[in-house]
Amino acid sequence: MTLAPTHTARVAADRARLLAAVLRDRASQHPAEAQLRAIAADLDTTGHHFATEPPSVINGITITNDIPADAAMALWDARAIAEDTPGLGHLVPVLRYVLAHMPGASGPELEPLSPAIPQLARREAGLRTRIALAAHELGRVNDPTTRYAVLAVLVDLHREFADLAAAADSAAEHR
């Protein structure tokens, strides 16, 4: 008997495919268009493997937090492209939302910026709150159109956070 992918795998597939769509929709306006399209293709591959590969069963127990090897490799490749491409580093934490709902997984952890300038500290606190609220909303909504919108907002918020981190670093260097 072949098992169907678990609910957890279907959610990961959906998130990967929707995030791919967000990135594809923005690619033509970005200087790193080819890299964004490559990341989107890797996310489509990730989504495909989550949606089509049955879960592992060990001693009659279905493993619900299993990540198909091909999905993991495609997600790893997407992360490597984001890390290696100037202007796309903010996508590294965003990719973690694909797996954040899985048992034992967590969403992205943002390093504390600890900016010395109070104005930047307030922006950091505000961004952290907005990111946490959007991440919570991603886990709550059922409509694909709304999940797409929430993922798009998370991409924007993480870009803002990366910009703020650069500003905090620059301010620290000039003190």
ChimeraX attribute file (.defattr): number of C-alpha atoms within 10 A of each C-alpha:
attribute: neighborCount
match mode: 1-to-1
recipient: residues
	/A:1	3
	/A:2	7
	/A:3	11
	/A:4	13
	/A:5	19
	/A:6	19
	/A:7	12
	/A:8	20
	/A:9	28
	/A:10	18
	/A:11	21
	/A:12	26
	/A:13	26
	/A:14	22
	/A:15	26
	/A:16	30
	/A:17	23
	/A:18	25
	/A:19	29
	/A:20	25
	/A:21	20
	/A:22	19
	/A:23	25
	/A:24	19
	/A:25	14
	/A:26	13
	/A:27	18
	/A:28	13
	/A:29	9
	/A:30	13
	/A:31	11
	/A:32	15
	/A:33	15
	/A:34	13
	/A:35	19
	/A:36	26
	/A:37	19
	/A:38	20
	/A:39	27
	/A:40	25
	/A:41	21
	/A:42	25
	/A:43	30
	/A:44	24
	/A:45	22
	/A:46	30
	/A:47	27
	/A:48	19
	/A:49	23
	/A:50	28
	/A:51	22
	/A:52	14
	/A:53	19
	/A:54	18
	/A:55	22
	/A:56	17
	/A:57	12
	/A:58	8
	/A:59	6
	/A:60	7
	/A:61	9
	/A:62	14
	/A:63	13
	/A:64	16
	/A:65	17
	/A:66	17
	/A:67	21
	/A:68	18
	/A:69	13
	/A:70	15
	/A:71	24
	/A:72	16
	/A:73	15
	/A:74	20
	/A:75	26
	/A:76	18
	/A:77	16
	/A:78	23
	/A:79	22
	/A:80	14
	/A:81	20
	/A:82	22
	/A:83	15
	/A:84	11
	/A:85	12
	/A:86	11
	/A:87	15
	/A:88	18
	/A:89	18
	/A:90	20
	/A:91	23
	/A:92	19
	/A:93	17
	/A:94	23
	/A:95	23
	/A:96	18
	/A:97	23
	/A:98	24
	/A:99	23
	/A:100	18
	/A:101	18
	/A:102	19
	/A:103	11
	/A:104	8
	/A:105	12
	/A:106	12
	/A:107	18
	/A:108	18
	/A:109	8
	/A:110	11
	/A:111	7
	/A:112	10
	/A:113	17
	/A:114	14
	/A:115	20
	/A:116	13
	/A:117	11
	/A:118	10
	/A:119	9
	/A:120	18
	/A:121	16
	/A:122	12
	/A:123	15
	/A:124	21
	/A:125	13
	/A:126	12
	/A:127	17
	/A:128	17
	/A:129	12
	/A:130	16
	/A:131	20
	/A:132	15
	/A:133	13
	/A:134	20
	/A:135	20
	/A:136	13
	/A:137	15
	/A:138	20
	/A:139	14
	/A:140	10
	/A:141	12
	/A:142	11
	/A:143	8
	/A:144	12
	/A:145	11
	/A:146	13
	/A:147	21
	/A:148	20
	/A:149	16
	/A:150	22
	/A:151	27
	/A:152	20
	/A:153	17
	/A:154	24
	/A:155	22
	/A:156	16
	/A:157	19
	/A:158	23
	/A:159	18
	/A:160	16
	/A:161	20
	/A:162	18
	/A:163	14
	/A:164	19
	/A:165	19
	/A:166	13
	/A:167	15
	/A:168	19
	/A:169	15
	/A:170	12
	/A:171	14
	/A:172	13
	/A:173	8
	/A:174	6
	/A:175	6
